[in-house]
């Protein structure tokens, strides 16, 4: 009788475990699709913020190359998206990171047109101080839009610095480190695009994940 009861309880526990495992697996599968769709929408939104969608006609979020270059940050595998119009190269949209923010890494997205000018820049991730360094966010300040339509003439282009350092970009009251880091990183991304534009467009496409950082 005791053995029969133990076997029955064991069977019940086994069935419960199987049902629970199945439910968890089903929920994971369902939410994974939802998460992937949200990431795709977020990426599309980010790309459209820095590059007008009317300026290209390819599926920008899937046409990309993965590169490793110190100009784009100290970490490997930065993603670069390639924009075409009528099968002609239009722009590169570059993910890059500066580790020189006041509170650490600042992730950026910069679109550079074929003539070397900037179509747009956005900060996509940061840990800067609220009310000070967080002005690199377009939701907090329009400062990040001051890069629009600018270009870099050379590595020694003195304009590419905050005003405190003799350049043309405003610094934030009580927070010079953050804008200085962003200016330098955007400058490097533009120089990279100018020097590597043709090379990136002739490189094989990468299997890029939909990165939204």
C-alpha positions as CSV (number, residue, x, y, z in Angstrom):
1,X,0.0,0.0,0.0
2,X,2.8,2.4,0.9
3,X,4.7,1.5,-2.3
4,X,1.5,2.1,-4.4
5,X,1.0,5.5,-2.7
6,X,4.6,6.5,-3.3
7,X,4.4,5.4,-6.9
8,X,1.2,7.4,-7.3
9,X,2.7,10.5,-5.8
10,X,5.8,10.1,-7.9
11,X,3.7,9.9,-11.1
12,X,1.8,13.0,-10.1
13,X,5.0,14.9,-9.5
14,X,6.5,13.7,-12.8
15,X,3.3,14.8,-14.6
16,X,3.4,18.2,-12.9
17,X,7.0,18.7,-13.8
18,X,6.3,17.8,-17.5
19,X,3.4,20.1,-17.7
20,X,5.3,23.0,-16.1
21,X,8.3,22.5,-18.4
22,X,5.9,22.5,-21.4
23,X,4.2,25.7,-20.3
24,X,7.6,27.4,-19.7
25,X,8.8,26.3,-23.1
26,X,5.6,27.5,-24.8
27,X,5.8,30.9,-23.0
28,X,9.4,31.3,-24.0
29,X,8.7,30.5,-27.7
30,X,5.7,33.0,-27.7
31,X,7.6,35.8,-26.0
32,X,10.8,35.3,-28.1
33,X,8.8,36.2,-31.2
34,X,7.3,39.2,-29.5
35,X,10.8,40.4,-28.3
36,X,12.3,39.9,-31.7
37,X,9.5,42.0,-33.3
38,X,10.0,44.8,-30.7
39,X,13.7,44.8,-31.3
40,X,13.1,45.0,-35.1
41,X,10.8,47.9,-34.6
42,X,13.2,49.7,-32.3
43,X,16.0,49.2,-34.7
44,X,13.9,50.5,-37.6
45,X,13.0,53.6,-35.6
46,X,16.6,54.3,-34.7
47,X,17.7,54.0,-38.3
48,X,15.0,56.3,-39.5
49,X,15.9,58.9,-36.9
50,X,19.4,59.3,-38.3
51,X,18.7,58.7,-42.0
52,X,15.6,59.9,-43.8
53,X,13.9,56.7,-45.2
54,X,13.1,58.5,-48.4
55,X,16.8,58.7,-49.2
56,X,17.2,54.9,-49.6
57,X,15.1,52.0,-51.0
58,X,16.7,48.9,-49.6
59,X,15.9,47.0,-46.3
60,X,18.5,48.9,-44.2
61,X,18.2,46.9,-41.0
62,X,19.3,43.7,-42.8
63,X,22.0,45.0,-45.1
64,X,25.0,45.3,-42.8
65,X,28.6,44.5,-42.2
66,X,30.4,43.8,-39.0
67,X,33.8,45.4,-38.5
68,X,36.4,45.8,-35.8
69,X,38.2,49.2,-35.8
70,X,39.6,51.2,-32.9
71,X,38.0,54.4,-34.4
72,X,34.6,53.0,-33.7
73,X,35.4,52.0,-30.1
74,X,37.4,49.6,-28.0
75,X,35.1,46.7,-28.5
76,X,35.0,44.2,-31.4
77,X,32.2,43.7,-33.9
78,X,30.6,47.1,-34.5
79,X,27.7,47.0,-37.0
80,X,27.5,49.2,-40.1
81,X,24.3,49.4,-42.1
82,X,24.5,50.2,-45.8
83,X,21.9,52.4,-47.5
84,X,21.2,52.2,-51.3
85,X,19.0,54.1,-53.7
86,X,18.4,52.6,-57.1
87,X,21.3,50.2,-56.3
88,X,23.7,53.0,-55.7
89,X,25.5,53.6,-52.4
90,X,23.9,56.4,-50.4
91,X,25.1,56.3,-46.8
92,X,26.6,54.3,-44.0
93,X,24.9,54.1,-40.7
94,X,27.5,53.3,-38.1
95,X,27.2,52.0,-34.5
96,X,30.1,53.2,-32.4
97,X,31.0,53.5,-28.8
98,X,33.0,55.9,-26.7
99,X,34.2,54.6,-23.4
100,X,35.1,58.2,-22.3
101,X,31.8,59.3,-21.0
102,X,31.7,60.7,-17.4
103,X,29.9,57.5,-16.3
104,X,31.3,55.0,-18.9
105,X,30.3,53.9,-22.3
106,X,28.1,56.0,-24.6
107,X,26.6,54.1,-27.5
108,X,26.0,56.2,-30.7
109,X,24.5,55.8,-34.1
110,X,25.8,58.0,-36.9
111,X,24.7,58.2,-40.5
112,X,27.3,59.5,-43.0
113,X,26.3,60.3,-46.6
114,X,28.4,59.4,-49.7
115,X,29.9,62.9,-49.8
116,X,31.1,62.6,-46.2
117,X,28.5,64.8,-44.5
118,X,26.5,63.7,-41.5
119,X,22.8,62.9,-42.0
120,X,22.1,62.4,-38.3
121,X,23.4,61.2,-35.0
122,X,21.7,59.7,-32.0
123,X,22.7,58.4,-28.6
124,X,21.3,54.9,-28.2
125,X,22.6,54.0,-24.7
126,X,24.4,55.8,-21.9
127,X,24.6,56.1,-18.1
128,X,25.4,59.8,-17.9
129,X,24.2,61.9,-15.0
130,X,20.5,63.0,-15.2
131,X,20.1,66.7,-15.7
132,X,23.8,67.1,-16.9
133,X,25.3,64.5,-19.2
134,X,22.0,63.1,-20.3
135,X,21.6,66.1,-22.6
136,X,23.2,63.9,-25.3
137,X,19.7,62.3,-25.5
138,X,17.5,63.9,-28.1
139,X,14.6,63.6,-25.7
140,X,16.5,65.8,-23.2
141,X,18.1,68.3,-25.6
142,X,18.5,69.0,-29.3
143,X,22.3,69.2,-28.8
144,X,22.9,65.9,-30.7
145,X,21.2,67.4,-33.8
146,X,23.9,70.0,-34.1
147,X,26.0,67.4,-36.0
148,X,23.5,67.4,-38.9
149,X,25.0,68.4,-42.2
150,X,28.5,68.8,-40.8
151,X,31.6,67.1,-42.2
152,X,35.2,66.5,-41.0
153,X,37.9,68.0,-43.2
154,X,40.8,66.0,-41.6
155,X,42.0,64.4,-38.5
156,X,43.4,67.8,-37.4
157,X,40.1,69.6,-38.0
158,X,40.1,72.0,-35.0
159,X,36.4,72.7,-35.3
160,X,35.7,69.2,-33.9
161,X,36.0,70.0,-30.2
162,X,33.8,71.6,-27.6
163,X,34.1,75.4,-27.3
164,X,36.1,75.0,-24.0
165,X,38.8,73.2,-26.1
166,X,38.6,75.8,-29.0
167,X,36.1,74.0,-31.1
168,X,32.5,74.7,-32.3
169,X,30.4,72.5,-30.1
170,X,28.6,73.7,-27.0
171,X,29.5,71.9,-23.8
172,X,26.9,71.4,-21.0
173,X,27.0,73.5,-17.9
174,X,28.8,71.4,-15.3
175,X,29.4,68.5,-17.7
176,X,32.1,68.9,-20.3
177,X,33.4,65.4,-20.3
178,X,30.2,63.9,-21.9
179,X,29.9,66.2,-25.0
180,X,33.7,66.0,-25.5
181,X,33.5,62.2,-25.6
182,X,30.6,62.3,-28.1
183,X,32.2,64.9,-30.4
184,X,35.4,62.9,-30.6
185,X,33.5,59.6,-31.2
186,X,31.4,61.1,-34.0
187,X,34.4,62.7,-35.6
188,X,36.1,59.3,-35.6
189,X,33.1,57.6,-37.1
190,X,32.9,60.2,-39.9
191,X,36.6,59.8,-40.7
192,X,36.1,56.0,-40.8
193,X,33.2,56.4,-43.2
194,X,35.1,58.8,-45.4
195,X,38.1,56.5,-45.6
196,X,36.3,53.2,-45.8
197,X,33.1,54.0,-47.7
198,X,33.8,52.1,-50.9
199,X,35.4,49.2,-49.0
200,X,32.4,48.7,-46.8
201,X,30.0,48.7,-49.7
202,X,32.1,46.1,-51.5
203,X,32.4,43.9,-48.5
204,X,30.3,40.7,-48.2
205,X,27.1,41.1,-46.1
206,X,27.3,39.9,-42.6
207,X,24.6,37.9,-40.7
208,X,23.9,40.8,-38.4
209,X,21.7,40.4,-35.4
210,X,19.2,43.2,-34.9
211,X,21.3,45.1,-32.5
212,X,19.4,47.9,-30.7
213,X,21.9,49.2,-28.2
